[in-house]
Amino acid sequence: MSVYPDLYILRHGETIWNLQGRYQGQKDSPLTEKGRNQAHVQRKILNGLVDLPSRIFVSPLGRAIETARLAITFSDRPVIEERLKEIYFGNWEGALKEDLAKNNHKSSTNGSWAFNSPKGETFEMISARVQGFLDDLDQPAIIVTHAITSTVLRGLWLGSDQAKMLELPIDQGCVYHLSNGTETILR
């Protein structure tokens, strides 16, 4: 059983840069119509649950804030949390994934490539940032964040090593519920 409180984790909806295949990292791109619809699906999921936590933490990046605004209608007091920002991709931010793949920058298929961007955050750096957030949690919460940050957060909560973390899904339009030492994907 986890040493952390129960969590409901939402990844932001699809963005224009997701659609274009660009690395976003800590740069921002607005939600697409599909991304807004995914946030509405998350709202339906959350509104269908009972006893949701009152604490809500949101990444400061616009795509996460917009997702939270659309998905979480029962509270207007989310805490903007810097430690929930997406991984910093350094020189890759804004670049097309296809262009970098042609240059063999994305050499691993298990996702570990995300921690090897020039001048970007390493696995150790993002893990320390996210671990600090987890260590400060003292009650259940709803969290709106990003693909890599969500993966690391959920993996740390589950007690997984890096390889197991990178096997976790990164779907949009769902809610990851972490409780009793396990993850359930609510759709």
N, C-alpha and C positions, 0 to 999 in steps of 0.2 A: 504494500500500500504506500502511496506517495506521502511524502512529508509536507507537501504543499496543499493549499486549499483547492477546492474544485474550481475549474475554469471553463468558460465558454469562449472559444477563440474564433474570430471571423477574419478571413483574409479579405482585403479590399476587392471590389469588383473589377472586371476587365477594364483596362485603360487603352487609350489610343496607342501608347507605346507597347503594351502587351500585344495588341493586334498587329503592329508593325514588326514585332520581334526585336525590340530594342531593350537594352539593359537600362533599367530605371534607377535602381539603387536609391540614392537620396535626392535625385532630381525628381521632378514630378510631371505627371501627364494626367489629363482629366479622364474621368470615367466615360466609357462609351455608353450607348443606349443599353447594350447587353449588360454592361457593368452595373448600371442603375437598376436594371431588372433583377440582377443577381442579388443586389442589396435588398430589394423588395422581397425576394424569396427568403433571405435571411430574417427579415422582419417577421414574415409569416411563421417561420420556424420558432423564433424567440417568443412571439405572442402566443404560440400554442403551448408554451411551457409554463409550469407553475413554480413558484418560489425561486424566481431568478434573482441573482445577486444584485444589490443596489450599487455596488462599486463598478465603475466603467472606466477603462483606461484605453486611450486612443493614441496611436502614433501621430506626431505633429505634421506629417505629410498630407497634402491636400486630398489625395485619393482615399486615404484612410478616414480622414475627417468627413468627407462626403459620404462614404459608405456608412459610417456611424450615424450620420444625420438621417440617412434614409432607412437604415435597419433598426435603429434603436429609438422608438417613438415614446417609450415610457419614462424617459429621463432626459433632462436637458442639462445635466451637470457631469459630463464626462471629464475625466482628468487627462489632460494632454501630457503624455509621457515620452520624453526624449529617448529613453532606452528602448522604445518599441519601434524606432525608425528602422527602415530596411537596411540591409548590409550596404556598406559603402563600397561601390565597385571601382573606385579610383578612375583610372584612365578609360575604363570601359563604359562609364556612364554616358548614355545617349547613343552608344554605338549599336549598330545592327548585329545581332547574334550571328547571322549568316556570314557577314564580313569577317568577324573574328574566327569563326569556324574554318573559313578558307585558309586562314593563316595559322591553323593548328593551335590556337589559344585554348580551345575547349577540347582538351585531349582526353578527359576522363568521362565515362558515361554514367558514373554513379553520383554526379552532382558535386563532387569535391572541387571541380573547376571553379565554383563560385567563390572559393576562398583563396584563389591564386591570382586575382586581378592585379595588374601593376598599380602600386600606390593605394590599393584598396585594403579593406579589413580582412584579416585572417580569421580562421575558425576560432582561434584562441581569443582574439579580440571581441568578436561578436558574442561568443559564449560567455565571456566575463561580463559584458554589458548586460546580457539577458539574465545571467545568473544573479547579478545584483538586483535586478527587478524582482525576480522570483523570491529571493531571500527577504525582500522588503514586504512581500504580500503577507497579510495577516488574516485575510478573510476571502471567501469566494469572490470571483470577479468575472466580468465580461471584458474581453480584450479585442480590439480591432487593430490589426497589424498587416504584415506583408508575407510573401512566400518564404524567403530564407529565414527571416526573423521568427515566423511562426514555426517553421521546422525545428529551429534550434530551441525555441521556447518549449514546444511540445516534447522534444527529445529529452531535454534536461528534466522536465517534469516527470517523464516516464522512466528516467534513469538510464537512457540509452547512450551508447557510444556513438561516435560520429557516423560510422557506417550504418548503424540502425536508424539514426536520425534521417539520413539521406534516403531511406526507403519509405519514409512517411509521405502520404499524399499531400499535394499542395493545391487542392481544388478551390475554385471560387464558387460562391453561391450556396455554401453549406456552412454549418456550424460544427466545430470540433468541441466535443464535450469531454473534459478530462475529469474523471471521478473514480474513486476506489482503485487507483493504480492502473486504470485502463483508459483508452481513448475510444469514443464512439463518434461516428460521423452522422450528424443529424441532417437529413435532406427533406 
